[in-house]
């Protein structure tokens, strides 16, 4: 349930940016969420609906979620592959010498404001 903490962080960040830039309204906030970030997008949306009511600036603001595909790199054959489909073992050379390149992060991508 770390999604609530994530939402509080996003709201604090957006409010700070709004104050710094003299914004009077925020229409939407777009967040990119990695497939293996352990963040559940539906929970983010639910917590957003709850937490935004506490902010005068954000009470009508929409939260948009965009997925980031999880991609893994194989150090043996130097290829990338979709993490969710194949896991840690490379589907090309079957090496376990792999690491995640994308898909574990979340990013505030865009703030649509006036």
C-alpha positions in Angstrom: 0.0 0.0 0.0 2.8 2.4 -0.8 0.6 3.9 -3.4 -0.8 6.4 -0.9 2.7 7.6 -0.1 3.4 7.9 -3.8 0.3 10.0 -4.3 1.1 12.3 -1.4 4.6 12.8 -2.9 3.1 13.6 -6.4 0.6 16.0 -4.9 3.3 17.8 -2.8 5.5 18.0 -6.0 2.7 19.4 -8.2 1.6 21.9 -5.5 5.2 23.1 -5.1 5.6 23.5 -8.9 2.3 25.3 -9.1 3.3 27.8 -6.4 6.7 28.4 -8.0 5.1 29.0 -11.4 2.0 31.0 -10.2 -0.4 28.4 -11.6 -4.1 28.8 -10.7 -5.4 25.5 -12.0 -4.1 22.0 -12.8 -6.3 20.1 -15.3 -4.3 16.8 -15.2 -1.2 15.0 -14.0 0.3 12.3 -16.2 2.4 9.6 -14.4 4.4 6.9 -16.1 4.4 3.7 -14.1 6.8 0.7 -14.8 5.3 -2.7 -15.2 7.5 -4.2 -12.5 7.6 -1.1 -10.2 5.3 -2.8 -7.6 2.9 0.2 -8.0 -0.7 -0.9 -8.8 -2.1 1.7 -11.2 -5.7 1.2 -10.0 -4.7 1.9 -6.4 -2.9 5.1 -7.5 -6.2 6.3 -9.2 -8.2 5.4 -6.1 -5.9 7.1 -3.7 -5.6 10.1 -6.0 -9.4 10.6 -5.9 -9.2 10.5 -2.1 -6.1 12.7 -1.6 -6.8 15.4 -4.2 -9.9 16.5 -2.2 -7.5 17.9 0.4 -5.9 20.2 -2.1 -7.8 23.3 -3.3 -5.6 23.4 -6.4 -6.0 19.7 -7.3 -9.6 18.8 -6.2 -10.8 18.5 -9.9 -7.6 17.3 -11.4 -7.4 14.1 -13.4 -4.6 11.6 -12.9 -3.5 9.9 -16.1 -1.4 6.7 -16.0 0.8 5.5 -18.8 2.7 2.2 -18.5 6.4 1.8 -19.0 7.3 -1.6 -20.5 9.7 -3.7 -18.4 12.8 -4.5 -20.6 15.7 -6.6 -19.5 19.3 -6.6 -21.0 21.4 -9.8 -21.4 25.1 -9.3 -20.7 26.0 -12.5 -22.5 24.4 -11.9 -26.0 23.9 -8.2 -25.6 20.1 -8.3 -26.5 17.1 -6.9 -24.8 13.8 -8.7 -24.3 10.4 -8.1 -22.5 10.8 -8.9 -18.9 7.2 -9.9 -18.1 7.2 -12.5 -20.8 10.6 -14.1 -20.1 11.7 -13.2 -16.6 15.3 -13.1 -15.5 16.6 -15.8 -18.0 17.4 -14.5 -21.5 15.2 -16.1 -24.1 18.0 -16.0 -26.7 21.0 -17.5 -25.0 19.4 -18.7 -21.7 21.9 -16.8 -19.6 20.9 -15.6 -16.1 23.4 -12.7 -16.5 20.7 -10.1 -17.1 19.5 -6.9 -15.6 16.5 -4.7 -15.8 16.8 -1.5 -17.9 13.3 -0.1 -17.7 10.0 -0.8 -16.0 10.9 -0.4 -12.3 10.3 3.4 -12.2 7.5 5.9 -11.9 7.9 9.4 -13.4 5.7 12.5 -13.2 5.7 13.0 -17.0 3.4 15.9 -17.5 1.4 18.5 -15.6 -1.3 20.2 -17.7 -1.9 23.5 -16.0 -3.1 27.1 -16.5 
